[in-house]
Amino acid sequence: MRTTYITRAAAAAVLAAGVASCAGPGAETPEPTTGSETSPSATKSPFSISQPKDLAAISDPCRLLTPQQVQQLGAGEPQPDGKSPWGQAQCLWDSQKLAISVSPDTVQGQGIRTAAFNNSESGKPTHRVRGYPAVHSYPSDISCGTFVGTSKTDVVSVSFTVGSAGRGAPEYADPCAMSDKIAGMVLENLPPA
């Protein structure tokens, strides 16, 4: 039981640390740059989302992963996990092998911009998950968070933590790869905007 508590606490800490800095009233939001980013012939903006998803269409965050996906991951039963720093419900799946937390943000209206500003040196998304802009939050040897922009205004946060029974498992060697994989699963379940 103590291991489950520690795993759960670690997952919650990664999620809270990654988003707390972007939830406060004084949080800075990067302004879009001018020039080549807005030019029609310029390279695509790292913030661009050509096929927005409707994150608000699934109001229960515990339904952002299907039962089949949860089983495939070896996660536990979904547990409502209180509110995110921005006030929306979040969900936790916890087992001896791993803990997953998913938190949608459809209320702040910043999309991936604030998460990228607070979690990357450049202030821009660092990679893409299934074509959507993403940035990692507080990566470590056992945990990682992934923020993925689903539309210009919405973002979903996925946190993955390796549990005691998952340590040493090759599929969990890169926690950020796992959080990206899970974020991709969430994207699969979202309808177009």
CORFENRA-V768712 format. One record per residue. N is the residue number from 1. RES is the residue in one letter. PSI is psi in whole degrees, -180 to 180 (none if undefined). D_CENTER is the distance of its C-alpha to the mean C-alpha in Angstrom with 1 decimal. Layout:
{{N | RES | PSI | D_CENTER} {N | RES | PSI | D_CENTER}}
This chain:
{{1 | M | -38 | 26.4} {2 | R | -40 | 25.8} {3 | T | -43 | 23.5} {4 | T | -42 | 21.3} {5 | Y | -44 | 21.3} {6 | I | -44 | 20.5} {7 | T | -46 | 17.6} {8 | R | -42 | 16.3} {9 | A | -40 | 16.9} {10 | A | -43 | 15.2} {11 | A | -44 | 11.9} {12 | A | -38 | 12.4} {13 | A | -42 | 13.5} {14 | V | -47 | 10.6} {15 | L | -49 | 8.3} {16 | A | -41 | 11.3} {17 | A | -38 | 12.3} {18 | G | -30 | 9.3} {19 | V | -21 | 9.6} {20 | A | -38 | 13.3} {21 | S | -17 | 14.6} {22 | C | 8 | 13.2} {23 | A | -16 | 14.4} {24 | G | 161 | 18.1} {25 | P | -26 | 20.9} {26 | G | 12 | 21.8} {27 | A | 133 | 18.6} {28 | E | 144 | 19.5} {29 | T | 127 | 18.2} {30 | P | 141 | 19.2} {31 | E | 147 | 21.8} {32 | P | 144 | 22.0} {33 | T | 161 | 24.5} {34 | T | 179 | 27.7} {35 | G | -126 | 29.9} {36 | S | -27 | 28.6} {37 | E | -30 | 25.1} {38 | T | -6 | 26.9} {39 | S | 136 | 29.8} {40 | P | -30 | 30.0} {41 | S | -2 | 31.1} {42 | A | 164 | 28.3} {43 | T | 155 | 25.5} {44 | K | 138 | 22.4} {45 | S | 142 | 20.2} {46 | P | -15 | 16.9} {47 | F | -7 | 15.4} {48 | S | 144 | 17.2} {49 | I | 104 | 16.0} {50 | S | -25 | 19.0} {51 | Q | 80 | 18.0} {52 | P | 149 | 15.9} {53 | K | 153 | 14.3} {54 | D | 86 | 15.3} {55 | L | -32 | 12.3} {56 | A | -12 | 15.0} {57 | A | -25 | 17.0} {58 | I | 99 | 15.5} {59 | S | -24 | 16.2} {60 | D | 110 | 15.6} {61 | P | -21 | 12.0} {62 | C | -7 | 13.9} {63 | R | 5 | 14.9} {64 | L | -19 | 11.6} {65 | L | 138 | 12.7} {66 | T | 160 | 16.4} {67 | P | -36 | 18.9} {68 | Q | -42 | 19.7} {69 | Q | -42 | 16.2} {70 | V | -43 | 16.1} {71 | Q | -44 | 19.6} {72 | Q | -38 | 18.9} {73 | L | -19 | 16.3} {74 | G | 27 | 18.8} {75 | A | 166 | 16.7} {76 | G | -168 | 18.6} {77 | E | 145 | 19.2} {78 | P | 140 | 16.6} {79 | Q | 119 | 17.2} {80 | P | 136 | 16.4} {81 | D | 44 | 15.1} {82 | G | -152 | 16.4} {83 | K | 148 | 14.9} {84 | S | 169 | 12.0} {85 | P | -23 | 13.6} {86 | W | 5 | 13.9} {87 | G | 6 | 15.7} {88 | Q | 155 | 13.8} {89 | A | 148 | 13.9} {90 | Q | 164 | 11.2} {91 | C | 148 | 11.9} {92 | L | 135 | 12.6} {93 | W | 126 | 14.2} {94 | D | 131 | 16.4} {95 | S | 178 | 19.2} {96 | Q | -25 | 21.3} {97 | K | -35 | 19.5} {98 | L | 164 | 15.8} {99 | A | 137 | 13.4} {100 | I | 134 | 10.1} {101 | S | 135 | 8.4} {102 | V | 129 | 6.6} {103 | S | 111 | 7.0} {104 | P | 150 | 8.0} {105 | D | 101 | 9.7} {106 | T | 14 | 12.9} {107 | V | -29 | 15.2} {108 | Q | -24 | 14.9} {109 | G | 15 | 15.6} {110 | Q | -8 | 14.2} {111 | G | -141 | 11.6} {112 | I | -11 | 9.9} {113 | R | -52 | 13.2} {114 | T | -42 | 12.8} {115 | A | -42 | 9.6} {116 | A | -42 | 11.5} {117 | F | -40 | 14.6} {118 | N | -13 | 13.6} {119 | N | 3 | 12.0} {120 | S | 148 | 14.3} {121 | E | -34 | 18.0} {122 | S | -13 | 18.7} {123 | G | 13 | 16.5} {124 | K | 161 | 15.2} {125 | P | 146 | 12.3} {126 | T | -18 | 13.2} {127 | H | -177 | 12.8} {128 | R | 144 | 12.0} {129 | V | 112 | 10.4} {130 | R | 38 | 13.2} {131 | G | -1 | 14.5} {132 | Y | 141 | 11.6} {133 | P | 139 | 10.9} {134 | A | 160 | 8.1} {135 | V | 144 | 8.3} {136 | H | 154 | 8.0} {137 | S | 122 | 8.4} {138 | Y | 59 | 11.6} {139 | P | 144 | 12.3} {140 | S | -174 | 15.3} {141 | D | -23 | 17.5} {142 | I | -4 | 16.0} {143 | S | 160 | 12.3} {144 | C | 146 | 9.3} {145 | G | 149 | 5.7} {146 | T | 125 | 3.8} {147 | F | 133 | 3.4} {148 | V | 127 | 5.5} {149 | G | 126 | 8.7} {150 | T | -18 | 10.4} {151 | S | -179 | 13.5} {152 | K | -28 | 15.3} {153 | T | -14 | 14.5} {154 | D | 152 | 11.2} {155 | V | 148 | 7.5} {156 | V | 140 | 4.7} {157 | S | 129 | 2.2} {158 | V | 129 | 3.1} {159 | S | 134 | 6.1} {160 | F | 133 | 9.2} {161 | T | 133 | 12.6} {162 | V | 129 | 15.9} {163 | G | 176 | 18.6} {164 | S | -38 | 22.2} {165 | A | -10 | 23.3} {166 | G | -9 | 20.7} {167 | R | 134 | 21.8} {168 | G | -12 | 23.7} {169 | A | 128 | 22.3} {170 | P | -34 | 22.0} {171 | E | -15 | 18.9} {172 | Y | 9 | 17.0} {173 | A | -30 | 18.6} {174 | D | 93 | 15.6} {175 | P | -32 | 12.6} {176 | C | -35 | 10.5} {177 | A | -38 | 12.1} {178 | M | -44 | 11.2} {179 | S | -35 | 7.4} {180 | D | -42 | 8.0} {181 | K | -45 | 10.5} {182 | I | -40 | 8.7} {183 | A | -39 | 6.2} {184 | G | -38 | 9.7} {185 | M | -42 | 11.2} {186 | V | -45 | 9.3} {187 | L | -39 | 10.5} {188 | E | -32 | 13.9} {189 | N | -7 | 14.3} {190 | L | 135 | 13.9} {191 | P | 161 | 17.3} {192 | P | 152 | 18.3} {193 | A | none | 18.6}}
